[in-house]
Amino acid sequence: MKTVLLSVFTLFCSFGAFAQADGVTVTVTLENVLNDQGEILAAIHREDTFMRGPGLDNYKGAAQAGQVVLVFENVPPGTYAVSVLHDLNANGRMDFEPSGMPKEPYAMSGNLMEMGPPTFAGSSFEVGGENVSISLRF
């Protein structure tokens, strides 16, 4: 009897673990990192977190000149946006000129060059049942 209960428990636990991994992989290729200075900060957002702080999943790593590949795993279906900052001085935030223009390179999914701050509508993309790959440039 104990063996049967243990088998049933193990079966249910394996279903729970499989359900938690339900989602797709979003791969972001950042194509033109200009130098090795500082860090790359990136996040994947839904509309409620966009431009409001940490994303649903966040990335922080050393900058590397050239191409950097970021991977967000187990992303459930929905509408998302990706933001990336090359934090040149590694202070954990975007720095601005006195005029209000950013001092550090940044990129958003959608690659729209809007006047003013980026919008979720202009930066968003859909995630369904297939893996997603996007390319961004600073």
C-alpha positions as CSV (number, residue, x, y, z in Angstrom):
1,M,0.0,0.0,0.0
2,K,2.8,2.4,0.8
3,T,4.4,1.7,-2.6
4,V,1.1,2.6,-4.3
5,L,0.7,5.8,-2.3
6,L,4.3,6.8,-3.0
7,S,3.9,6.1,-6.7
8,V,0.7,8.2,-6.9
9,F,2.4,11.0,-4.9
10,T,5.5,10.9,-7.2
11,L,3.2,11.0,-10.3
12,F,1.3,14.1,-9.0
13,C,4.6,15.8,-8.1
14,S,6.0,15.2,-11.6
15,F,2.8,16.7,-13.1
16,G,3.3,19.7,-10.9
17,A,6.9,20.1,-11.9
18,F,6.0,19.8,-15.6
19,A,3.2,22.4,-15.3
20,Q,5.6,24.9,-13.7
21,A,7.9,24.6,-16.7
22,D,5.0,25.3,-19.1
23,G,6.0,28.3,-21.3
24,V,8.3,29.2,-24.1
25,T,11.8,30.6,-24.4
26,V,12.3,34.2,-25.4
27,T,15.8,34.8,-26.8
28,V,17.0,38.3,-27.2
29,T,20.0,39.0,-29.3
30,L,21.6,42.4,-28.5
31,E,23.6,43.1,-31.7
32,N,25.8,46.2,-31.1
33,V,27.3,46.5,-27.6
34,L,30.0,49.0,-28.2
35,N,32.4,48.1,-25.3
36,D,33.0,45.9,-22.3
37,Q,32.4,48.8,-19.8
38,G,29.8,48.3,-17.0
39,E,26.9,45.9,-17.1
40,I,23.9,44.8,-19.3
41,L,20.6,45.1,-17.4
42,A,17.5,43.6,-19.1
43,A,14.0,42.7,-18.2
44,I,10.9,41.2,-19.7
45,H,7.7,43.0,-18.8
46,R,3.9,42.9,-19.0
47,E,2.1,46.1,-19.3
48,D,1.7,46.5,-15.5
49,T,5.5,46.4,-14.9
50,F,6.7,48.2,-18.0
51,M,8.8,51.3,-17.1
52,R,7.7,50.9,-13.4
53,G,10.6,48.9,-11.9
54,P,11.7,45.2,-12.1
55,G,10.3,43.0,-14.7
56,L,8.8,39.6,-14.5
57,D,12.2,38.1,-15.2
58,N,15.5,40.2,-15.0
59,Y,19.0,39.8,-16.4
60,K,22.2,41.3,-15.1
61,G,25.6,40.5,-16.6
62,A,29.0,41.9,-17.5
63,A,28.9,43.9,-20.8
64,Q,30.8,42.3,-23.7
65,A,31.6,44.3,-26.9
66,G,29.8,42.9,-29.9
67,Q,26.8,40.6,-29.5
68,V,25.1,39.5,-26.2
69,V,22.4,36.9,-26.1
70,L,19.8,37.0,-23.3
71,V,17.4,34.1,-22.6
72,F,14.1,34.3,-20.7
73,E,12.7,30.8,-20.0
74,N,9.3,29.5,-19.2
75,V,7.5,32.6,-20.4
76,P,3.7,31.9,-20.5
77,P,1.6,33.1,-23.4
78,G,0.7,36.8,-23.3
79,T,1.9,40.2,-24.4
80,Y,5.3,41.3,-23.3
81,A,8.0,43.9,-23.9
82,V,11.8,43.7,-23.3
83,S,13.9,46.6,-22.1
84,V,17.7,46.6,-22.1
85,L,20.2,49.1,-20.6
86,H,24.0,49.2,-21.1
87,D,24.7,50.5,-17.6
88,L,28.1,52.0,-18.4
89,N,29.0,52.9,-14.8
90,A,27.3,49.9,-13.2
91,N,25.2,52.0,-10.8
92,G,22.1,50.0,-11.4
93,R,20.1,52.8,-13.1
94,M,19.9,54.8,-16.3
95,D,21.7,58.1,-16.1
96,F,20.4,61.3,-17.9
97,E,21.9,64.4,-19.4
98,P,20.7,67.7,-17.8
99,S,18.4,68.0,-20.9
100,G,16.6,64.8,-19.9
101,M,18.2,62.6,-22.7
102,P,19.6,59.3,-21.6
103,K,23.4,59.2,-21.2
104,E,23.6,55.4,-21.6
105,P,22.6,53.2,-24.5
106,Y,19.2,51.4,-24.2
107,A,16.9,49.3,-26.4
108,M,13.3,48.2,-26.3
109,S,11.6,45.4,-28.2
110,G,9.6,46.8,-31.1
111,N,12.6,48.9,-32.2
112,L,10.3,51.9,-32.5
113,M,12.1,55.2,-32.2
114,E,9.3,57.2,-30.7
115,M,9.6,60.8,-29.5
116,G,9.5,60.8,-25.7
117,P,9.6,57.7,-23.4
118,P,8.9,54.3,-24.9
119,T,5.4,53.0,-24.6
120,F,4.2,49.4,-24.0
121,A,2.1,49.5,-27.1
122,G,5.1,50.4,-29.2
123,S,7.4,47.9,-27.6
124,S,5.2,44.9,-27.1
125,F,5.2,41.5,-28.8
126,E,3.1,38.4,-28.5
127,V,4.2,35.1,-27.0
128,G,2.2,32.0,-27.9
129,G,3.1,28.4,-28.0
130,E,6.3,28.7,-30.0
131,N,9.8,30.0,-28.9
132,V,10.4,33.7,-29.7
133,S,13.6,35.3,-30.9
134,I,14.1,39.0,-31.2
135,S,17.0,41.2,-32.2
136,L,17.7,44.6,-30.6
137,R,20.1,47.4,-31.3
138,F,21.1,50.3,-29.0
